[in-house]
């Protein structure tokens, strides 16, 4: 007598596994679906339905995909001096656009002489070309 759980996984089981895996885009299936037996596929479907991902990770059936942030190389902090702005708004708009952190500034009366900002990574050339401010990398 043949035991069903030792037979190759059915196409329907494979489709169900792939469908369930689409619910977890941050995870990747390590096992090859073509070598799964019906019993293994049945268990895998049950574990995915129960969201028992930690068990599947532990048993090396799944692995966690690195996030976009983890895949990007770490950007180094860059320091820039910004000057020659017409008003406070020009400095603020530029600093917000580059997601800069204000480190230091100097005033002459109520006019800004310069600002020193910290930015993650280089400021793109198109952003530098689009501003009237003088931007110097320190």
Backbone torsions as a table, in degrees:
resi	resn	phi	psi	omega
1	UNK	NA	128.6	179.3
2	UNK	-79.9	139.7	177.0
3	UNK	-97.2	129.3	-174.7
4	UNK	-60.9	-34.8	-173.7
5	UNK	-71.3	-13.5	178.1
6	UNK	-95.4	-4.3	177.5
7	UNK	-77.3	155.9	176.9
8	UNK	-59.2	145.1	179.1
9	UNK	-58.3	143.3	-179.2
10	UNK	-78.7	161.2	177.0
11	UNK	-60.5	-37.2	179.1
12	UNK	-63.3	-41.4	177.5
13	UNK	-63.7	-42.6	179.5
14	UNK	-62.3	-42.9	178.1
15	UNK	-63.2	-40.3	179.2
16	UNK	-63.3	-42.2	178.4
17	UNK	-62.0	-47.2	179.3
18	UNK	-63.0	-38.3	177.6
19	UNK	-63.5	-45.0	179.0
20	UNK	-66.6	-36.6	179.3
21	UNK	-64.9	-28.9	178.9
22	UNK	-65.8	-18.2	176.3
23	UNK	-75.3	-15.1	-176.8
24	UNK	-125.5	71.6	-175.4
25	UNK	-64.5	-17.7	-179.5
26	UNK	-82.4	-1.2	-179.9
27	UNK	-118.6	150.6	179.1
28	UNK	-124.0	135.7	177.8
29	UNK	-78.3	123.2	-177.9
30	UNK	-87.2	-37.0	-176.3
31	UNK	-73.0	148.5	177.7
32	UNK	-82.6	121.8	-178.1
33	UNK	-62.7	-26.1	-177.1
34	UNK	-71.8	-17.6	180.0
35	UNK	-100.8	-3.0	-179.6
36	UNK	-70.2	143.4	172.8
37	UNK	-91.7	162.7	-178.9
38	UNK	-58.3	-41.1	179.5
39	UNK	-63.8	-41.4	178.5
40	UNK	-66.6	-43.1	179.3
41	UNK	-63.0	-41.8	178.3
42	UNK	-59.1	-45.7	179.1
43	UNK	-64.8	-42.3	-179.9
44	UNK	-62.3	-43.6	177.6
45	UNK	-60.4	-44.7	178.5
46	UNK	-60.2	-44.4	179.9
47	UNK	-65.6	-38.2	177.6
48	UNK	-67.5	-39.4	177.7
49	UNK	-65.4	-35.5	179.0
50	UNK	-80.5	-4.2	-178.1
51	UNK	59.8	36.2	-179.9
52	UNK	-88.7	60.7	-174.0
53	UNK	-71.5	-31.8	-179.5
54	UNK	-63.4	-39.1	177.6
55	UNK	-64.3	-43.1	-179.5
56	UNK	-66.7	-34.2	175.1
57	UNK	-67.1	-44.8	-178.9
58	UNK	-61.1	-39.1	-178.5
59	UNK	-85.2	5.2	178.4
60	UNK	59.0	40.5	173.5
61	UNK	-96.1	-33.1	175.5
62	UNK	-119.9	158.8	167.2
63	UNK	-138.4	149.9	-178.0
64	UNK	-82.8	128.6	176.6
65	UNK	-74.1	139.7	175.0
66	UNK	-65.8	140.4	179.4
67	UNK	-71.3	168.4	177.5
68	UNK	-55.5	-42.9	-178.6
69	UNK	-63.2	-39.7	-180.0
70	UNK	-71.5	-30.7	-178.8
71	UNK	-73.9	-32.2	179.9
72	UNK	-70.6	138.7	174.2
73	UNK	-65.0	146.4	179.9
74	UNK	-63.3	131.9	179.1
75	UNK	-88.0	135.7	178.8
76	UNK	-81.7	150.0	177.2
77	UNK	-73.4	134.0	178.3
78	UNK	-117.8	145.5	-179.9
79	UNK	-111.2	131.9	179.8
80	UNK	-128.6	147.1	173.1
81	UNK	-107.9	126.9	-179.1
82	UNK	-114.0	133.1	179.9
83	UNK	-150.2	179.3	176.9
84	UNK	64.1	32.6	176.9
85	UNK	-86.8	150.6	179.8
86	UNK	-74.2	-37.6	-178.0
87	UNK	-154.4	174.4	-179.0
88	UNK	-58.9	-36.1	-177.5
89	UNK	-61.2	-39.3	-179.6
90	UNK	-61.0	-42.8	178.8
91	UNK	-65.8	-45.5	-177.7
92	UNK	-64.4	-43.7	-179.9
93	UNK	-62.4	-45.2	179.8
94	UNK	-63.8	-46.3	-179.0
95	UNK	-61.0	-41.5	177.6
96	UNK	-66.5	-39.4	-178.6
97	UNK	-62.6	-38.3	-178.3
98	UNK	-94.8	3.8	-178.8
99	UNK	55.7	46.1	-178.4
100	UNK	-88.6	152.3	177.5
101	UNK	-107.8	125.4	-179.7
102	UNK	-71.3	121.6	179.3
103	UNK	-101.9	-38.0	-174.8
104	UNK	-159.4	155.8	175.2
105	UNK	-153.2	163.6	176.3
106	UNK	-135.3	135.3	179.4
107	UNK	-111.9	150.3	168.9
108	UNK	-125.1	99.0	-170.1
109	UNK	69.6	-120.9	177.1
110	UNK	-105.4	6.4	179.4
111	UNK	-94.5	142.3	177.1
112	UNK	-82.8	126.5	175.4
113	UNK	-83.7	-47.7	177.1
114	UNK	-161.1	165.1	170.5
115	UNK	-131.5	143.3	172.2
116	UNK	-108.2	124.0	-179.5
117	UNK	-124.3	156.7	176.7
118	UNK	-113.4	132.4	-177.4
119	UNK	-131.5	143.7	173.4
120	UNK	-80.8	116.3	180.0
121	UNK	82.1	179.2	179.3
122	UNK	-76.7	147.1	173.0
123	UNK	-78.1	125.9	-178.3
124	UNK	-59.9	147.0	-178.0
125	UNK	-59.0	-37.7	-178.8
126	UNK	-64.9	-33.0	177.4
127	UNK	-71.4	-41.0	178.2
128	UNK	-63.6	-40.0	-179.1
129	UNK	-71.3	-22.2	-175.9
130	UNK	-88.5	-2.0	-178.6
131	UNK	-111.3	151.9	176.4
132	UNK	-90.6	-6.3	-179.8
133	UNK	-73.5	152.5	172.8
134	UNK	-88.4	121.0	-176.9
135	UNK	-119.6	120.5	-179.5
136	UNK	-121.4	131.9	175.8
137	UNK	-81.7	131.7	180.0
138	UNK	-97.7	NA	NA
